[in-house]
Amino acid sequence: MANQKKKMVKHTHDLIDKIKESTEKLQLDNTSRGDVKIVSRTLRELRYAFKVFAPYRQERIVAVFGSARTPPENAAYLQAIEFGRRMAEQSWFVLTGAASGIMEAGHRGAGRKQSMGLNIMLPFEQDSNPIIRGDHKLVHMKYFFTRKLMFVKECDAVCLLPGGFGTLDEGLEVLTLLQTGKRDLVPVVFLDAPGAHFWKDWDTFVHNQLLKEGMISPDDLSLYKLTDSVDCAIEEILNFYRIFHSMRYVNDFLVFRLKTRISDEQLDRINTDFADILSSGKFDICDPLDEEKDEPELKEMPRLIFHFNRRNLGRLRQLVDVLNRSPPLN
């Protein structure tokens, strides 16, 4: 274990040296002052955000997106309060853009203790809401791209309520990253107000235009869940982590860490039903790999390992659902 820690420290130092080398090259390249300011501000924003989120890396966090302009009497606002409250009761943190509207509602439901925020600095409508204002779990950011990076990097689930361009941008960004394998799998829920059709109309567009025209595959529809029920939204998120815990690539293997071992019969069914997503070999159950020693808190979990083709991400999401429906072993 001591040798493993030494290797990790050395690797980190090597990466920091590369950052220093890149900054020195900016000067050699005669990079403009404006471009250097972007790099400088980006590093400072990310460094501080990493510092704030580091103590919560073992907690579950749901990112909630929605309009800053939604008034408190709106049904979607009330839906966001209920969702935030119910997730906080499950010990989840609720991460929003920290402004008014849906973002404030999510925090109002969760309460200050279970709320986290990533506020974007704008000349209008983006002051932090009174629930999270002044809290140590609130980060103010200048750039949308650094803010979006932190949202996607730190969350374990995503819930989108009705919103404008920003909400659509966040939702499509998450789906793009999931579809291309640039982000580990997480549950994504599009949550309408009861009986409303904001996301239902969007989903109709996805089916009638993107799917019908072959711009996405039918399996890509498995990357998200559409509902107008808080119960359904919470069930989708919590069930995602019923047996599946997390994933990690180790050399040529994709490793699923599981909360409980699945049966031999279930493993056989997976090998039959999901052979199409393998680049070679088959699915196997094993103990933690040597390369995973840097995560000792997960050492007791069994692993499902396989050579994933890194292409069929919708099918990979379906595999998670199948795993989570597995009966517990006695």
Wavefront OBJ file of the C-alpha trace (Angstrom):
o trace
v 0.000 0.000 0.000
v 2.863 2.382 0.826
v 4.461 1.745 -2.585
v 1.113 2.384 -4.251
v 0.797 5.751 -2.504
v 4.326 6.680 -3.540
v 3.487 5.887 -7.159
v 0.349 8.022 -6.961
v 2.256 10.964 -5.473
v 4.947 10.705 -8.161
v 2.329 10.521 -10.891
v 0.619 13.630 -9.510
v 3.931 15.493 -9.360
v 4.628 14.490 -12.972
v 1.277 15.898 -14.055
v 1.914 19.158 -12.211
v 5.293 19.407 -13.937
v 3.501 19.043 -17.284
v 1.171 21.894 -16.339
v 4.193 24.052 -15.502
v 5.808 23.098 -18.789
v 2.670 24.098 -20.710
v 2.515 27.478 -18.970
v 6.160 28.130 -19.814
v 5.427 27.328 -23.466
v 2.685 29.963 -23.451
v 5.418 32.556 -22.946
v 7.675 31.003 -25.586
v 4.750 31.054 -28.029
v 4.217 34.767 -27.419
v 0.643 33.998 -26.426
v -1.536 37.097 -26.144
v -2.329 38.541 -22.732
v -6.029 37.835 -23.265
v -5.416 34.150 -23.938
v -3.127 33.849 -20.917
v -5.840 35.448 -18.764
v -8.266 32.719 -19.870
v -5.792 29.979 -18.918
v -4.979 31.654 -15.601
v -8.613 32.163 -14.601
v -9.525 28.619 -15.684
v -6.824 27.044 -13.518
v -7.770 29.183 -10.526
v -11.468 28.384 -10.874
v -10.902 24.652 -11.210
v -8.364 24.502 -8.394
v -10.755 26.137 -5.978
v -13.722 24.050 -7.148
v -11.715 20.822 -6.740
v -10.827 21.931 -3.205
v -14.476 22.593 -2.300
v -15.785 19.309 -3.708
v -12.953 17.070 -2.477
v -14.460 16.366 0.985
v -17.698 15.169 -0.660
v -16.280 12.711 -3.183
v -17.614 9.719 -1.191
v -21.115 11.212 -1.043
v -23.824 10.907 -3.670
v -24.654 14.147 -5.506
v -27.541 14.839 -7.883
v -27.260 17.797 -10.260
v -30.571 19.619 -10.729
v -31.077 21.930 -13.709
v -33.975 24.227 -14.547
v -34.982 27.796 -15.266
v -33.894 30.660 -13.004
v -37.107 32.461 -14.022
v -39.640 29.929 -12.689
v -41.841 31.624 -10.038
v -42.571 29.961 -6.671
v -46.235 29.335 -7.526
v -45.315 27.353 -10.669
v -45.969 23.603 -10.559
v -42.397 22.872 -11.709
v -41.030 24.936 -8.785
v -43.089 22.871 -6.353
v -41.932 19.701 -8.123
v -38.305 20.756 -7.637
v -38.872 21.390 -3.923
v -40.334 17.937 -3.490
v -37.540 16.306 -5.482
v -34.842 18.108 -3.481
v -36.480 17.194 -0.173
v -36.867 13.532 -1.071
v -33.291 13.205 -2.323
v -31.912 14.886 0.817
v -33.908 12.397 2.902
v -31.905 9.699 1.101
v -28.693 11.517 2.205
v -27.983 12.819 -1.300
v -26.576 16.313 -1.874
v -28.495 18.527 -4.303
v -26.201 20.496 -6.627
v -27.681 23.370 -8.635
v -26.598 26.567 -10.334
v -27.415 28.266 -7.015
v -29.618 30.989 -8.549
v -33.384 31.554 -8.269
v -36.261 29.612 -9.821
v -35.868 25.850 -10.112
v -32.358 26.060 -8.659
v -33.609 27.780 -5.517
v -36.487 25.304 -5.276
v -34.129 22.333 -5.351
v -32.094 23.873 -2.534
v -35.202 24.861 -0.600
v -36.314 21.247 -0.609
v -32.895 19.849 0.275
v -32.071 22.450 2.925
v -28.773 24.271 3.327
v -26.943 21.296 4.852
v -27.566 19.054 1.806
v -27.211 21.786 -0.828
v -24.228 22.557 -3.061
v -23.934 25.278 -5.687
v -22.002 26.301 -8.795
v -22.989 29.877 -9.486
v -22.173 31.580 -12.783
v -21.280 35.273 -12.574
v -23.610 37.217 -14.896
v -24.621 40.887 -15.018
v -28.263 39.859 -14.488
v -30.531 37.226 -12.842
v -27.785 35.068 -11.378
v -27.236 36.128 -7.779
v -27.045 33.133 -5.461
v -30.283 32.159 -3.736
v -30.742 32.729 0.034
v -30.616 28.999 0.834
v -27.006 28.533 -0.324
v -25.690 32.107 -0.187
v -22.493 32.342 1.877
v -22.211 28.583 2.315
v -18.781 26.940 2.019
v -20.276 24.492 -0.528
v -20.969 27.320 -2.997
v -18.493 28.104 -5.793
v -18.701 31.206 -8.008
v -17.385 30.758 -11.544
v -16.791 33.124 -14.456
v -16.767 30.606 -17.295
v -19.633 28.369 -18.337
v -17.253 25.676 -19.544
v -15.517 25.304 -16.173
v -18.901 25.294 -14.446
v -20.264 22.640 -16.805
v -17.154 20.542 -16.269
v -17.669 20.592 -12.496
v -21.376 19.798 -12.790
v -20.767 16.740 -14.933
v -17.602 15.609 -13.160
v -18.961 15.721 -9.619
v -22.507 14.400 -9.986
v -23.814 10.844 -9.606
v -27.179 11.609 -11.212
v -28.836 14.361 -13.235
v -32.400 15.673 -12.971
v -33.615 18.283 -15.448
v -36.776 20.298 -14.910
v -38.200 22.790 -17.447
v -35.788 25.563 -18.385
v -34.380 27.725 -21.135
v -31.281 27.607 -23.320
v -28.998 26.903 -20.362
v -31.044 23.930 -19.175
v -31.235 22.491 -22.677
v -27.493 23.039 -23.053
v -26.731 21.175 -19.823
v -29.058 18.300 -20.681
v -27.714 17.797 -24.191
v -24.135 18.124 -22.945
v -24.684 15.295 -20.458
v -26.352 13.092 -23.078
v -23.535 13.783 -25.552
v -20.878 12.814 -23.011
v -22.759 9.654 -22.061
v -23.414 8.686 -25.679
v -19.732 9.060 -26.572
v -18.333 7.491 -23.407
v -16.679 10.712 -22.261
v -18.461 10.477 -18.920
v -19.078 7.420 -16.720
v -22.668 6.241 -16.754
v -25.122 8.071 -14.487
v -28.938 8.118 -14.404
v -30.479 11.087 -16.238
v -34.093 12.084 -15.578
v -36.143 14.678 -17.455
v -38.805 15.666 -14.923
v -41.962 17.487 -16.007
v -44.466 19.065 -13.671
v -47.437 16.717 -13.085
v -49.455 16.451 -16.293
v -47.185 18.900 -18.143
v -45.437 18.197 -21.438
v -42.310 20.390 -21.599
v -39.966 17.401 -21.807
v -42.596 15.216 -23.450
v -42.604 17.599 -26.433
v -38.791 17.530 -26.474
v -38.879 13.727 -26.407
v -41.301 13.740 -29.345
v -38.796 15.827 -31.301
v -36.025 13.368 -30.399
v -38.102 10.445 -31.675
v -39.540 12.126 -34.791
v -36.363 13.861 -35.930
v -33.171 12.437 -34.386
v -34.228 8.794 -34.163
v -36.342 8.684 -37.317
v -33.570 10.302 -39.368
v -30.940 7.893 -38.004
v -29.009 10.588 -36.124
v -29.143 8.518 -32.943
v -29.689 4.812 -32.383
v -32.700 3.262 -30.609
v -30.376 2.181 -27.788
v -29.441 5.825 -27.127
v -32.951 6.341 -25.764
v -31.892 4.200 -22.789
v -29.545 6.991 -21.656
v -32.397 8.987 -20.123
v -35.764 8.651 -18.397
v -38.792 10.874 -19.033
v -41.420 11.296 -16.306
v -43.732 13.768 -14.565
v -43.578 11.858 -11.261
v -41.132 12.618 -8.449
v -41.606 9.047 -7.235
v -40.533 7.706 -10.637
v -37.583 10.111 -10.851
v -36.251 9.096 -7.449
v -36.793 5.413 -8.151
v -34.818 5.725 -11.394
v -31.880 7.322 -9.589
v -31.800 5.100 -6.520
v -32.325 1.875 -8.474
v -29.353 2.739 -10.672
v -27.170 2.144 -7.608
v -29.034 -0.875 -6.235
v -26.301 -3.332 -7.281
v -24.125 -1.275 -9.639
v -21.780 1.001 -7.696
v -19.315 2.533 -10.142
v -17.175 1.859 -13.195
v -13.542 2.238 -14.149
v -11.349 1.372 -17.109
v -8.280 -0.698 -16.215
v -6.011 -1.328 -19.194
v -8.240 -3.062 -21.774
v -10.951 -3.942 -19.256
v -14.057 -2.073 -18.235
v -14.641 -2.840 -14.567
v -18.071 -2.602 -12.942
v -17.849 -2.500 -9.143
v -20.918 -4.230 -7.675
v -22.504 -3.964 -4.232
v -23.255 -7.684 -4.235
v -22.160 -10.687 -6.253
v -24.525 -11.865 -8.976
v -25.389 -15.516 -9.536
v -23.721 -17.789 -12.067
v -27.052 -18.029 -13.880
v -27.274 -14.253 -14.167
v -23.697 -14.099 -15.439
v -24.549 -16.677 -18.104
v -27.565 -14.629 -19.213
v -25.447 -11.489 -19.441
v -22.855 -13.320 -21.537
v -25.642 -14.417 -23.873
v -27.663 -11.204 -24.049
v -24.823 -8.652 -24.151
v -22.188 -10.411 -26.232
v -22.723 -7.708 -28.871
v -20.976 -5.047 -26.759
v -17.785 -7.077 -26.285
v -14.715 -6.447 -28.400
v -13.365 -9.847 -27.326
v -13.652 -12.478 -24.585
v -16.583 -12.676 -22.193
v -17.980 -11.219 -18.971
v -16.312 -12.491 -15.791
v -16.700 -11.967 -12.058
v -13.490 -11.348 -10.136
v -11.951 -9.637 -7.120
v -10.469 -6.107 -7.358
v -7.617 -5.753 -9.833
v -4.165 -4.712 -8.664
v -4.537 -1.379 -10.440
v -7.505 -0.539 -8.198
v -5.514 -0.477 -4.976
v -5.743 3.301 -4.962
v -9.418 2.911 -4.010
v -9.208 0.795 -0.844
v -12.736 1.781 0.200
v -14.044 -0.381 -2.672
v -11.850 -3.436 -2.082
v -14.663 -5.626 -0.737
v -16.839 -5.225 -3.807
v -16.972 -7.963 -6.477
v -16.166 -6.908 -10.024
v -17.797 -7.593 -13.367
v -15.009 -7.185 -15.929
v -15.172 -7.304 -19.711
v -13.652 -5.949 -22.910
v -16.176 -3.271 -23.848
v -16.197 -2.137 -27.470
v -16.488 1.501 -26.255
v -19.168 2.150 -28.820
v -22.576 0.865 -27.665
v -23.116 3.120 -24.651
v -26.892 2.808 -24.785
v -26.544 -0.954 -24.528
v -24.061 -0.506 -21.682
v -26.730 1.509 -19.852
v -29.169 -1.359 -20.442
v -26.644 -3.732 -18.882
v -26.676 -1.637 -15.705
v -30.466 -1.973 -15.572
v -30.217 -5.742 -15.964
v -27.634 -5.956 -13.185
v -29.817 -3.903 -10.871
v -32.744 -6.267 -11.440
v -30.629 -9.236 -10.381
v -32.074 -11.124 -7.387
v -29.821 -10.875 -4.310
v -27.751 -13.946 -3.498
v -28.542 -15.594 -0.160
l 1 2 3 4 5 6 7 8 9 10 11 12 13 14 15 16 17 18 19 20 21 22 23 24 25 26 27 28 29 30 31 32 33 34 35 36 37 38 39 40 41 42 43 44 45 46 47 48 49 50 51 52 53 54 55 56 57 58 59 60 61 62 63 64 65 66 67 68 69 70 71 72 73 74 75 76 77 78 79 80 81 82 83 84 85 86 87 88 89 90 91 92 93 94 95 96 97 98 99 100 101 102 103 104 105 106 107 108 109 110 111 112 113 114 115 116 117 118 119 120 121 122 123 124 125 126 127 128 129 130 131 132 133 134 135 136 137 138 139 140 141 142 143 144 145 146 147 148 149 150 151 152 153 154 155 156 157 158 159 160 161 162 163 164 165 166 167 168 169 170 171 172 173 174 175 176 177 178 179 180 181 182 183 184 185 186 187 188 189 190 191 192 193 194 195 196 197 198 199 200 201 202 203 204 205 206 207 208 209 210 211 212 213 214 215 216 217 218 219 220 221 222 223 224 225 226 227 228 229 230 231 232 233 234 235 236 237 238 239 240 241 242 243 244 245 246 247 248 249 250 251 252 253 254 255 256 257 258 259 260 261 262 263 264 265 266 267 268 269 270 271 272 273 274 275 276 277 278 279 280 281 282 283 284 285 286 287 288 289 290 291 292 293 294 295 296 297 298 299 300 301 302 303 304 305 306 307 308 309 310 311 312 313 314 315 316 317 318 319 320 321 322 323 324 325 326 327 328 329 330
